[in-house]
Amino acid sequence: MGLIASDQGLKIVEKARIAKSWGRQSVSWYGEAHVSLPTLRRFLGGKQPIGEDNFKEICKAVGVDWERVVDWEKSHKNRVDDNSDLAQISLKEDCNEMPDVQVFYGREKQLEDLKQSILQNKSRVVAIWGPIGIGKTTLAAKLTEKVKSDFECFIWRSLNYAPPPTLSELLSSLIKFILSEENTDLPSSVDDLIRYLLQIFGDRRVLLVLDGYENVLRNQDLRVSQTEYEKYGELLKFLGERKHQSCVLITTQEEPKELSSLKYIPSVNLSRLLGLDFEASLKILNAKKLIFAPQQAEKLINDYQGNPLALNHICEHIQKVFAGDVSHYETKYTILFPLEFETAINKNCDSLSKLESDTLKIIATESTPIEYEKLKLKIQNNFEVSNSDLQIALSSLFERSLIERNSQGSAMFYNLQPVIRKCVRKLYGIM
């Protein structure tokens, strides 16, 4: 709930400020209150609501009871109910980097669950993670269209550049856009910029999308300190832990480790995206005007695990080479994948430890899912490995969206999706 100071309340605050010998925009004041200068200015203006916590801290800093300052009538009029669509507030948008989603298949349940997480559960961090091509960015774009009206400010930032922006660059651009002040004097250190953004997020309801977060994790740009990129994780952790009224939505091929310890609290939602179901996948085949029998469609969809990017690629290939007839393709069947798929898998594998890469190679060599004990024995043919080390390696491979797992009774099996298996075999020269 946003609060507005009354005229009488501002006079009380003014008297207390003078008694402390503070200026109206003194750093001692907003520093003591742990708010930004723009927030203090809005408080003193008495026209716009600011976050309840910030309002209380500003009053507390000068030793005034906040309840004597607030204008309850104005605050109630400007209050945003949980189910409101913020119709009174003009949405400020920066979405030049957001893709234009014109085709969207399936995902109705995931879309509704994520919408509820943001609007009803007030999640502060939402991560959509899964392998390349699975539809994370498309889902995020569709989701933001449904929820952005509940916010004052909506910003979409792509991290898919090489190299991605440093955290200092990102935070500076975000703060300047939100505050509409190009010449804002910003802190010089990344830690102070993080604190500044958290203050703003506590005062204003901002929806921020960071698309392609895995590029920050894998960046190898030697021109800047890697601390700049490591701080991204610190920012995510703070956003999940600290109380504020904004939401950061990220898409990533890897589950963010910084959020692992927070995944069971309501303010953080880690949503793993799997392939499209059969009906939604079938719509892709039909949209590409393929000619197929039901069992042919089922094999195609299963082999590509409902991955929209991979399915679109193979459908276009069949259309070009076999005039769209799956029967002709079936006699010369082979798993194909787009170049960006192979590039992403190779980049993902570049940073694996020796145990992780050895484990991945063994799983990729198998044509069927391999059971845990058999996997361990095969690795131990090369060197001794403990259960804890192997399990940590498997966990890392799963978090990177490289392997799948499934249980049969008391046994656990590990496997690779056919497209990923072919990429991995090509990378490591496995015949």
Helices and strands as residue ranges (DSSP letters): E 2-3, H 7-19, H 27-32, H 37-45, E 50-51, H 52-61, G 66-68, H 72-78, E 92-94, H 108-119, E 125-129, H 136-147, G 148-150, E 153-158, H 167-179, H 190-203, E 206-211, H 214-218, H 227-241, E 247-252, G 257-262, E 268-272, H 278-287, H 294-303, H 308-322, H 326-330, H 339-350, H 354-365, E 370-371, H 372-380, H 387-399, E 404-408, E 411-415, H 418-428
